Amino acid sequence: MNISNERQNEILGNVLDWFSEHYEQKELLDILHDKLGMTDSEIDFFGFDFDTDIEDEKDFSIVHFHSDDEDYCLTIDAPFYLWEAANAYVNTIKDVKDRWSLDSIAENIADAENKDEEIIRPIDKPYSETGGIAALFGNLAPEGSVVKRSAVAPEMLVHKGPARVFDSEEEAIAAIWGGKIKDGDVVVIRYEGPKGGPGMREMLSPTSAIMGAGLGSTVALITDGRFSGASRGAAIGHVSPEAALGGPIGLIEEGDIISINIPEHKLDLEVSNEVLEERRKNWKPRQPKITTGYLARYAKLVSSGTSGAVLS
């Protein structure tokens, strides 16, 4: 029987397709290598869509997955079982794209009905005319600070009071629960920024303690640490530069008057420039809390919170 080269190639292609459909990638690779004795070059020649530069004991490969839509392409350097996950992921993206137009949100919701305008507010009836977040600047925060103004009591949007200074979150909480914080005070928690923490931990516990002590409408909190969306009250965080970098928050002394004006985006320490300059001359960097390991390296290399607290 004479079989044309074209028919031979067709049969061979069908066989190869059958192998690809009925075996997992790792299993197929083992068959091609071990059972059929094929070399890497021969496997590539026949168009199998995976690299074969694999060390058997590592049990991983680089699998290139291309969907029919050229917009989606994944390359995975991982165990073979992740190939199926990649396949499912791409198919999910394609399914979403098929069902939704990603070009215009307005088109997607053109026929939607807003059944409760107290939940989804129209433009002419906003929940807040000024927005929920405010950035404050001043001689206490030359590079800025952040407050969730929507969670501040109206009577605390403008406030002036004496500083109660603490060099850690724990000291501040002890003072709050110990009854040492009074109406009108401005609690200052410093050396909790990216470098001083190190890590800029969340100051939720002190704000919760202030609320729990019934001081939420009379006491403010300022810190070079950070807050989450759960914080309430006049809690101003991300004060920059942080204390560990010699920022003005590190120069505050007990009893200094701090002025907060959220509507005007101002945060100031009512101390003359001459006094601040004299304090700056006497200021000395604190010894790092952690001196070994990755946190020590992080504290040494991390940038200010204003630039994302990334390693420089």
C-alpha positions as CSV (number, residue, x, y, z in Angstrom):
1,M,0.0,0.0,0.0
2,N,1.3,3.4,-1.0
3,I,0.3,6.3,1.3
4,S,1.1,9.8,0.2
5,N,3.3,12.0,2.3
6,E,0.4,14.3,2.8
7,R,-1.7,11.5,4.3
8,Q,1.1,10.3,6.4
9,N,1.5,13.8,7.9
10,E,-2.2,14.0,8.5
11,I,-2.3,10.7,10.4
12,L,0.8,11.7,12.4
13,G,-0.8,15.0,13.3
14,N,-4.0,13.2,14.5
15,V,-1.9,10.9,16.7
16,L,-0.1,13.8,18.2
17,D,-3.4,15.7,18.8
18,W,-4.8,12.6,20.5
19,F,-1.8,12.4,22.8
20,S,-2.2,16.0,23.7
21,E,-5.9,15.7,24.5
22,H,-5.6,12.6,26.7
23,Y,-2.6,13.1,28.8
24,E,-1.6,15.8,31.3
25,Q,1.5,17.8,30.4
26,K,3.9,16.1,32.7
27,E,2.6,12.7,31.8
28,L,2.8,13.4,28.1
29,L,6.3,14.7,28.5
30,D,7.4,11.5,30.2
31,I,5.9,9.4,27.4
32,L,7.6,11.4,24.7
33,H,10.9,11.2,26.5
34,D,10.9,7.8,28.1
35,K,8.5,5.6,26.1
36,L,9.1,7.0,22.6
37,G,12.7,8.1,23.1
38,M,12.2,11.5,21.6
39,T,14.7,14.3,22.1
40,D,13.9,17.8,23.1
41,S,14.5,19.0,19.5
42,E,12.2,16.3,18.1
43,I,9.4,17.3,20.6
44,D,9.8,20.9,19.5
45,F,9.7,19.9,15.9
46,F,6.3,18.3,16.2
47,G,4.9,21.4,17.8
48,F,4.1,20.4,21.4
49,D,3.4,23.7,23.2
50,F,5.8,23.4,26.2
51,D,9.5,23.7,26.9
52,T,11.4,20.6,27.7
53,D,14.4,22.1,29.3
54,I,13.4,20.4,32.6
55,E,15.3,18.8,35.4
56,D,13.1,15.8,36.3
57,E,13.7,16.1,40.0
58,K,12.3,19.6,40.1
59,D,8.9,18.6,38.6
60,F,8.3,21.9,36.9
61,S,8.2,23.4,33.5
62,I,7.6,26.6,31.7
63,V,4.3,26.3,30.1
64,H,3.2,28.8,27.5
65,F,-0.6,29.2,27.3
66,H,-2.1,31.2,24.4
67,S,-5.9,31.6,24.1
68,D,-7.6,32.0,20.8
69,D,-7.8,35.7,21.7
70,E,-4.4,37.2,21.3
71,D,-5.2,39.7,24.0
72,Y,-4.6,37.0,26.6
73,C,-1.4,35.2,27.1
74,L,0.1,33.7,30.3
75,T,3.5,32.2,30.9
76,I,3.9,30.1,34.0
77,D,7.1,29.0,35.7
78,A,5.5,26.6,38.2
79,P,4.4,23.0,38.9
80,F,2.4,21.4,36.1
81,Y,-0.9,21.4,38.0
82,L,-0.9,25.2,37.7
83,W,-1.2,25.0,34.0
84,E,-4.8,23.9,34.4
85,A,-5.4,26.8,36.8
86,A,-4.0,29.2,34.2
87,N,-6.2,27.8,31.5
88,A,-9.3,28.2,33.7
89,Y,-8.2,31.8,34.6
90,V,-7.9,32.8,31.0
91,N,-11.2,31.3,30.1
92,T,-12.8,33.2,33.0
93,I,-11.4,36.5,31.7
94,K,-12.7,35.7,28.2
95,D,-16.1,34.8,29.6
96,V,-16.3,38.1,31.4
97,K,-15.2,40.0,28.3
98,D,-17.9,38.2,26.3
99,R,-20.7,39.1,28.7
100,W,-19.6,42.7,29.5
101,S,-18.4,45.6,27.5
102,L,-15.3,46.9,29.2
103,D,-15.1,50.0,27.1
104,S,-17.8,52.0,29.0
105,I,-19.3,51.6,32.4
106,A,-22.1,53.9,31.3
107,E,-23.1,51.5,28.6
108,N,-23.1,48.6,31.0
109,I,-25.5,50.3,33.4
110,A,-27.5,52.3,30.9
111,D,-30.7,50.2,31.6
112,A,-30.1,49.8,35.4
113,E,-32.6,51.2,37.9
114,N,-31.5,52.8,41.1
115,K,-34.0,51.6,43.6
116,D,-32.6,53.4,46.6
117,E,-30.8,56.7,46.2
118,E,-29.8,56.7,49.9
119,I,-27.5,53.8,49.0
120,I,-26.3,54.7,45.6
121,R,-26.3,58.5,45.5
122,P,-26.9,60.5,42.4
123,I,-24.4,63.3,41.5
124,D,-26.8,66.0,42.6
125,K,-27.3,64.3,46.0
126,P,-23.9,63.2,47.2
127,Y,-23.3,61.6,50.6
128,S,-20.5,64.2,51.2
129,E,-20.0,67.4,49.1
130,T,-16.3,67.5,50.0
131,G,-15.4,63.8,49.8
132,G,-14.4,61.4,52.6
133,I,-10.6,62.0,52.7
134,A,-8.6,65.2,53.3
135,A,-4.9,65.9,53.1
136,L,-3.6,68.3,55.6
137,F,-0.4,70.4,55.4
138,G,1.4,72.8,57.6
139,N,4.5,73.2,59.7
140,L,3.7,70.0,61.5
141,A,3.2,68.0,58.3
142,P,5.3,69.8,55.5
143,E,4.9,66.7,53.2
144,G,1.3,66.1,54.2
145,S,-1.0,64.0,56.4
146,V,-4.3,62.2,55.9
147,V,-7.6,62.2,57.7
148,K,-10.9,60.5,57.0
149,R,-13.0,63.7,57.4
150,S,-16.3,61.8,56.8
151,A,-15.7,60.1,60.2
152,V,-14.8,63.2,62.2
153,A,-17.4,64.7,64.5
154,P,-18.5,68.2,63.1
155,E,-17.3,69.9,66.3
156,M,-13.8,68.4,65.8
157,L,-13.3,69.6,62.2
158,V,-11.6,72.6,63.7
159,H,-9.8,72.0,66.9
160,K,-6.9,73.4,69.0
161,G,-5.5,71.7,72.0
162,P,-2.4,70.7,74.0
163,A,-0.2,67.9,72.8
164,R,0.1,64.7,74.8
165,V,3.2,63.1,73.4
166,F,3.9,59.4,73.2
167,D,6.7,57.5,71.5
168,S,4.8,54.3,70.9
169,E,1.2,53.0,70.5
170,E,1.4,51.0,73.7
171,E,2.3,54.1,75.8
172,A,-0.6,56.0,74.3
173,I,-3.2,53.2,75.0
174,A,-2.0,52.9,78.6
175,A,-2.5,56.7,79.1
176,I,-6.0,56.6,77.5
177,W,-7.2,53.7,79.6
178,G,-5.5,55.1,82.6
179,G,-7.6,58.3,82.5
180,K,-4.7,60.6,81.7
181,I,-6.2,62.0,78.5
182,K,-8.7,64.8,79.0
183,D,-11.2,66.7,76.8
184,G,-9.5,68.9,74.3
185,D,-6.2,67.0,74.3
186,V,-4.3,66.1,71.1
187,V,-2.7,62.7,71.4
188,V,0.5,62.5,69.5
189,I,1.9,59.0,68.7
190,R,5.2,59.1,66.9
191,Y,8.0,56.8,65.8
192,E,5.4,54.5,64.3
193,G,6.1,55.4,60.6
194,P,7.6,53.2,57.9
195,K,11.2,53.7,59.3
196,G,10.4,54.2,63.0
197,G,7.9,51.3,63.4
198,P,9.4,49.8,61.5
199,G,6.6,49.1,59.1
200,M,3.9,51.8,59.7
201,R,1.5,49.7,61.7
202,E,-2.2,50.6,62.0
203,M,-3.2,52.8,64.8
204,L,-6.7,51.4,65.2
205,S,-6.3,50.4,68.8
206,P,-5.7,54.0,70.1
207,T,-8.6,55.4,68.2
208,S,-10.8,52.7,69.5
209,A,-9.6,53.4,73.0
210,I,-10.4,57.1,72.6
211,M,-13.9,56.2,71.4
212,G,-14.4,53.7,74.1
213,A,-13.4,56.2,76.7
214,G,-16.1,58.6,75.5
215,L,-13.6,61.1,74.1
216,G,-14.4,60.7,70.4
217,S,-15.9,64.2,70.0
218,T,-13.4,66.1,72.2
219,V,-9.9,64.5,71.6
220,A,-7.8,64.3,68.4
221,L,-5.0,61.9,67.5
222,I,-2.0,62.7,65.3
223,T,0.5,60.0,64.3
224,D,3.1,59.2,61.7
225,G,1.6,55.7,61.7
226,R,-1.4,54.8,59.5
227,F,-5.1,54.1,59.8
228,S,-7.5,51.8,58.0
229,G,-11.0,52.5,56.8
230,A,-12.4,51.4,60.2
231,S,-11.0,54.3,62.1
232,R,-13.3,57.0,63.5
233,G,-12.8,60.4,65.0
234,A,-10.3,63.2,64.4
235,A,-7.5,60.7,63.7
236,I,-4.8,62.2,61.5
237,G,-2.2,59.8,60.2
238,H,0.6,59.5,57.7
239,V,2.2,62.6,59.1
240,S,5.3,63.2,57.0
241,P,8.2,63.4,57.4
242,E,8.0,60.9,60.2
243,A,9.7,61.3,63.5
244,A,12.4,58.8,62.7
245,L,13.5,61.0,59.8
246,G,13.6,64.1,61.9
247,G,10.2,65.4,60.9
248,P,8.5,68.1,63.0
249,I,6.3,65.5,64.7
250,G,9.5,64.4,66.4
251,L,10.1,67.9,67.8
252,I,6.7,68.3,69.6
253,E,7.0,68.7,73.3
254,E,4.3,67.9,75.9
255,G,1.8,70.8,76.2
256,D,2.6,72.4,72.8
257,I,-0.6,73.7,71.2
258,I,-1.6,72.0,68.0
259,S,-4.0,73.6,65.5
260,I,-6.2,71.4,63.3
261,N,-8.4,72.9,60.5
262,I,-9.7,70.1,58.3
263,P,-11.9,72.3,56.1
264,E,-8.9,74.4,55.2
265,H,-6.5,71.4,55.1
266,K,-4.2,72.8,57.7
267,L,-2.2,71.1,60.5
268,D,0.1,73.3,62.5
269,L,2.2,73.4,65.6
270,E,1.9,76.8,67.3
271,V,5.6,77.1,68.1
272,S,7.8,79.7,66.5
273,N,10.2,78.7,63.7
274,E,13.1,79.8,66.0
275,V,12.1,77.4,68.7
276,L,11.6,74.6,66.3
277,E,15.0,75.2,64.8
278,E,16.6,75.1,68.2
279,R,14.8,71.8,69.0
280,R,16.0,70.5,65.6
281,K,19.6,71.2,66.5
282,N,19.2,69.1,69.7
283,W,17.3,66.3,68.1
284,K,19.1,63.0,67.8
285,P,17.9,59.9,65.9
286,R,16.6,57.1,68.1
287,Q,18.2,53.8,68.1
288,P,16.4,51.3,65.9
289,K,13.9,49.0,67.6
290,I,15.1,46.1,65.5
291,T,18.8,45.8,64.5
292,T,18.9,42.4,62.7
293,G,17.1,40.6,60.0
294,Y,14.9,41.8,57.2
295,L,13.0,44.4,59.3
296,A,16.3,46.0,60.1
297,R,17.1,46.2,56.4
298,Y,13.6,47.5,55.7
299,A,14.0,50.2,58.3
300,K,17.3,51.3,56.8
301,L,16.2,51.4,53.2
302,V,12.5,52.4,53.4
303,S,11.3,55.7,52.0
304,S,8.8,58.1,53.4
305,G,5.1,57.3,53.5
306,T,4.5,60.1,51.0
307,S,6.4,58.2,48.4
308,G,4.8,54.9,49.1
309,A,7.1,53.5,51.9
310,V,9.0,51.6,49.3
311,L,12.6,50.4,49.5
312,S,15.0,52.8,48.0
